[in-house]
Amino acid sequence: MPHSEPIWTPSKERIEGANLSQFIKHINMQGESISDYSSLLDWSVKDKKRFWLEVWQFCDVIGFMGDCIHGEGIAKWGEFYPNRDTIWFPQAQLNYAENLLSYAFQQPNEIAIQFKNECGQNRKLTWQQLSDQVSIMQQWLKQNGVEKGDVVAGYLPYVPEAVIAMLATTSLGAVWTSTSPDFGVESVVERFGQVKPKILFCCNGYTFNGKPYEMHGKNADIVAAIPSIQNTCQIEYLLDSNRHDHSNSEFSDWEAIVASYIPRGIRYQRVSFNDPLFVLYSSGTTGKPKCIVHGVGGTVLNHLKEHQLHSDIQPQDKVFYYTTCGWMMWNWHVSTLASGATLVIYDGSPMYPMPSVLWELAQEAEVTLFGTSAKYLEAIEKQNLCPSQHYDLPKLRTLCSTGSVLYPEQFDYVYSNIKADLHLASISGGTDICGCFVLGNPISPVFKGECQAPGLGLDVAAFGEQGDRLYDQRGELVCLNSFPNQPLGFWQDDGEKYHNAYWSKYPNTWHHGDDIKVTTNQGIMFYGRSDTTLNPGGVRIGTGEIYRQVNKIELILDSVAVGQAHQGDERIVLFVKLIPEQTLTSELIDEIKTRLRQNCSPRHIPSLIYAISDIPRTKSGKIVELAVKQVVNGKSVSNIGAIDNPDVLQEIEQIITAES
């Protein structure tokens, strides 16, 4: 049930000082009469062409806009096309890196990047130092023949060098793609092998949760498997005296490159608004990962909208997001440079060397926006961590949570234990759009359990099976209009796979695959992915409803629930990860069932409950419900390499086989 009273309301001063309020004034000076977020959203959807033109101007996009009257080109609805449904800003020319480094001229001696890792290494780069290193790496890439349209790949932890390499690549109009070093060789080749990079950036190793991981052998195997790679730059990141000496490596060395060039003014290659910028990858748990191509202009424009209008990021803000280079939140985070903010980066386990390590960093760096996952907030709540008791966070204005459903009780935890006066923004979108469909806004109240609103310019709705728009009822998340950050398509696809992925369920409508409800507060509640929605006896149940109850139990660390075909119907099978040395007793099973019966319904009670050693997740930390569902129903999982802990699937298979 939606909550009638907000858990947080912004102060008058906060509303007046928000970028979003300034944007409303900017629009009203042109004859509109917008009074709040709801009326702004309505206007942005009804006149979306003008809305995106105004975002371009308000956020000071650097580049040539072209004919302002034709911000949006001819729509291409219906049949699939090689690129996209609508061509936005067809005459515009711009460069992604130029927009991200524009503040180097305005505040060259301010900090652009503040970095820390779990080993205690600390680094800071000013805007001038960042620009100088981008210049050097740009020269090296040009010397290696990298030009507009070429692909450069990063197999890297989130370190400053990853940002520098990406900016140098995109400054040339080339295409950047990346993944994190915890991916195995087969998974990396499966991704990068499709897009054929000319250059690979990698590292000699990294540490996670206190354990060092040597990478040289994996790097060599990847280079050997991808013939398109002409040169490889390796960063000596792992400082371990016991590691093998690779000083005579066939790879180029980052520090040697930096010492070989003199910084110059960066020459930016401006490209078309709809030229490719990033290639991101679907999780690949049900087949070969899809290579999702995102455009230069759509990414710049949408990220500026989400950062400045929805997240209220301002110049010299300190923005932290816990992410890896294999998750779209990395791309989202790095783009905050375009708003003049400092990137605050942490590499390593968020719980090592202590569960409060990220809050220590937030205090040190005076973080203004703290970005994390709902799963992390659940983990520190189970640790009884109360950051407000131990850390001074006077500058913290916004906390963003994504990755999975943020339950109503977690809203209580944040406001009671982190900060009372805080804009808590539960955001959701995805790799598919390199952005968000629903997110926060700093001038409106926050209600427990709800994402505040659809993003500006997006006609987001819940649809029933027949394509009917639902209010205060659960349905499929759809977007009824075009927007600039729709992907250009899939790499080397004629448009058919792209069309089938998003456009085939409802005519002329983006179908995203989330199970949602639009509330009476005009917010959005999420219940999980619609392809893993449980359906016992024909009643739709979101897995998030079960996790919300089960994961509160003190002896349970995590859980995953899936549907299993049984006697012409579907039954719920629940797997739980218990605290160390705990066993699944009949008393604990009864507690699970009682809690679900009392707080949900008898339909929510699992027919089968098993304990497993871990919960299977993707490399970016998302539960792979679909893969578990396939195993439980006797189907094979076609891409085990996309899963961080695939051994657990074998464990589940053995349990199901033994019970059948």
Steps between C-alpha positions, in 0.01 A plus 500: 500500500630850418569715804281810528755706694849571365804383693697807385404839360759745363530835678399823332868600474591169343223528243596857410868408459443193286606490135153366423336817637732712287403292198129557571562877521690478171200329334243735656685803367399372157129509574431172683337486845667198661459485877635161613664180381174344384416789267861509377485128419173544313646785294823310429301205361250705299773718347795262520678650200513842663582346839821338373598821321460687829711238684775551242500876563447495878776244559741677263571210267815574301454439130308604190127443547394550139153609398319554833163452335590143409629370832318178431508349155251274326355230723540140384236301680373150428739281302851457632774717351880472490552772759219643710139606500565876496797707389568775754699817420596375152726802426673525840876454546668455838763306694441314826846560650487870414183533705648309795825701506350845449550593866877459460502857367278638777655329804835347392637469854187353660482124558344305213562146635544381858589132515541246779528122505468229761878487543498859622647656186382858449535718191365834388507651152426862426309590186828613343675175587205301364507696174876458467477121539210482253713698254790258538283193459327658201840545332588135568169377360543713186851364454345151516259589222182552702248707305133591508284187520776267622433304818726519808439262791574520871537186715550700816410568862352843567821699520582852369679344201169349385346849487805641320509222240127539433525879461800468268311246289181702473692825436597342165141405416585136567275255686569386858398168653601355836454226752646424841797268571291251699359376167664181376684476169212326320250765611727785392570343159127441459444875543804672350533240226171619349604868476863439389698761697820641353655582841463332839564667837551260790678471836758264647269416790272630773382416850151425625399425857867493593598240242735583208411383148778478240376583149789468255412147389133589441602812308730297275229241435251771401743669263579163340128429451406836342703559178375858458704622802809673358648635822440450872572747780542342841475701824725384784229530764563199723785591734612156611868420546428128458339529159676382186729747327344596167735792429587343164134459414377533144251757629548876503537649847276787615769687692748466213242650263432791738875570518537493120271788404455867586144616577344721233163660449251222430355503150146367510350320204138607488269234361132463421250507787405143401849356456597218740669583832474197732433130456340348811408136545192318618565257785516206260347255746256365238729505195780690336518853647332764285730788404288811563624808314443843656535827312712803582231765513230297670739398778627856556153656499334237717778483758499878534124486553525225761794655681405867506118491506427174683808462723570873549871461429678834490860612427751384765254250649666175609318209335564141609351188343610150593529322167731305272598560137268214404179676610324792328515697825871545422414687180233695690741591779783614273263730311456713814826669396289685239324678788829611656481246784786305657499123441545323833611143423547193717648176367464184705245326716248741656527300825881481523702565707188587702126534423515879549781562250280685248367734769853578609570599139178704488618697801856545370388615157202705626274308262181679389342207310551143620403229250464134585276194465198394703690179579783699662254691717344169604846361584605790723159496672561132586837607641314751721712776349393854586717740293343810658642400841858472378539727197438867441314543170394867490539533121304183413178610324403199287516122529425299185415131512464265205562142389191351665184598687548734797246381756297740719687389813827595335373855464452499878851367549655772283321786673559360849861391460662701221344846492156644578517788252587310184357464152471122470461418131416142406587492130443240230582468133770287354779410266241511221476882515819582696275700727179499701129473426405600854706693751496776758429868485624739769192726525238235587428282803635145538253222584613171653544217252456718191719635227391863485405540135571423136792686347426826323415456133393137553140379471540208740199285586387162631330292231267203528534199272272660238694828495258686729645768726470407870483727803559370852517149351800284418611477140792511258731802493474666159601829343261634239719764339841534341801639690856588391679237709324201347779271381611537140445125478701184557847456353485337155121455519269588211245625752306179549655400835468856627136514397424163660674599823297815569229568242325174415265464801300823455465700175718813483587466869825427685446196725762485774419178685440634854196425715380837638208700637433871451381620842249758612802717592600489131804299600608156381522180705714213368435131563782343298558389143183399320664195337557354848169609652352212698155380396367231739132438435496781247585767762793730408757528777816708475810332639582824680196448724649173622855630543371795701365262765747212488817710503389669824536173688813518711639160400459565125755704305337483155244312293372425149150386406391351166199329348505130417250334269307242703183301420376750243558799729800677647642468849751722677843364583707704746876474554658672800857584595541466875745659740817290555455172689121527493282219363153512349290365785128426499459795739665737252284366215192561714618854576541571126154369419332677791661831411390474137146391593454786749670779304417396143250220433475120497580517127849633585597193702761286319417137439868409535776670703869408478822638644788567258852630548450825308249685281594499128568850368633675193837675512318827579325341799149433366326176594476273195144384564447394140799264505382348830152460352646318198694260721200433724290421192759261355630735233864575425655843559669596176754747637643400836795738451278804559435388859738599777453179701378234251581208732185584695288407197651151510417486868137596423484243220620226736236597757217497245620172345519333841146615587338394172 
